[in-house]
Amino acid sequence: MEQASEWPIHVYTVSQLTSRIRDALHKQFRDILVEGEISNFKLYPSGHLYFTLKDETSSLRAVMFNFYGRYPEDFIKDGVAVICRGRIDVYEKRGEYRLLVDDLEVRGLGLLQIQFQVLKEKLFKEGLFDASHKRPLPLLPTKIGIVTSPAGAAIRDMLKVIFQKYENMAVLVYPARVQGEGAGLEIAEGIKYLNMQKEVDVIIVGRGGGSLEDLACFNDEAVARAIYASQIPVISAVGHEIDFTIADFVADVRAPTPTAAADMVVRDKRELLGSLESIKEKVERSIRKRIERIRLLLYQSFAELRERKDLFAKHRIYVDDLSSTLIRTATAMLEQRRTRLDAIVQRLNDLNPRNILKRGYSITIKKATQEVVKESGQIVAKDRVQVKLYKGEIDCIVSKTTPP
């Protein structure tokens, strides 16, 4: 009894003691990182992952709720070294403590990379990357749509390349953020908008290079599905050549950089005119050769007929008619094709903006946005504008606008 008097006065029940231990562990270990090797890996039908985290001398029970769908199953298995972020909890029924895992990273492989692999695997199984779904780019688009940030270097580089190759190409830019929270939704909305408007023949979606975090919006499922659903061919032009995104895999064409996308989407106008002239010359040569072959055949026929004077005399008028008809037909065909080629060349010359400017017209560009001014409502007083003439340019400040 004397020994009993030395015991502490307060006596805990098992539940009380377990609860006190739980509270202490909750306060001390609320948000911690734990490194170890996975063992006893088990994924339940509920989608929860149970495993043991161990090192050389100790082990720790762990559970991660709602694991399924957040990570590829084959990334997590026994023997894999991981870093877990979570908190210590006590399972009071058994008096056991365990780690409740909120996030998990395979050593050397971050969460964004894991999410990238999960989405890539999912969309691949659904067929969004299939080559059979990809469409060819138009030979010469009449209007190009671009979904990107209007403040970035990428849009300036693309417009520079496009207008260098085809100075009067029409371009429609849909402004969208290309980095940060919500950027993916803006990009997807831009693709959908250009499809609804039906004004462009091809869409470029892109930005400059960056880290995996910077490019996260191009690994967004909404962007991938918007590209796949697009009725207009889409070029993904994201980052440098080493950067691959989900958008690259779904798009009809992947360009290594925004500049490369601009280069591949439009052909050089001078090359087109040269190609037309070359085609014209080839057609003329082909027709002349056909005429020469016909003449040769006729001369050979005449030679044979001379040896058979009776037959030649009998069919002389028929042969003359046939010869005349063939020559007229060939000549008419040549003239018809020459006329068509001349009309094409004349049409291209008529559409040449320099010829239009030569007649006294000009192009007015709003300097702040570099957009072509088509009506007075686009500008206000004190706006700076640039007027392009046939020879030279004029910088102006607007003093007054008159409604149409």
Protein Blocks (a to p, Z undefined) as FASTA:
>chain_A
ZZmmmpcfbdcdfklmmmmmmmmmmmmmmbccdddddehiacdfkopacdddddfkbccd
dddehkgopacfklpcghiacdddddddddfknopacdddfbdcdehiafklmmmmmmmm
mmmmnopmpmklpccddfbacbdcddddfkbmklmmmmmmmmmmommbccddddddfede
hklmmmmmmmmmmmmnomafbdcdddddddfklmmmmmcfklmmmmmmpmbdcdddehjf
klccfklmmmmbdcfbfklmmmmmpccfklmmmmmmmmmmmmmmmmmmmmmmmmmmmmmm
mmmmmmmmmlmmmmmmmmmmmmmmmmmmmmmmmmmmmmmmmmmmmmmmmmpmklmmmnop
acdddfklopacfbfklpcehiacddddfbocdddddfbdcdZZ
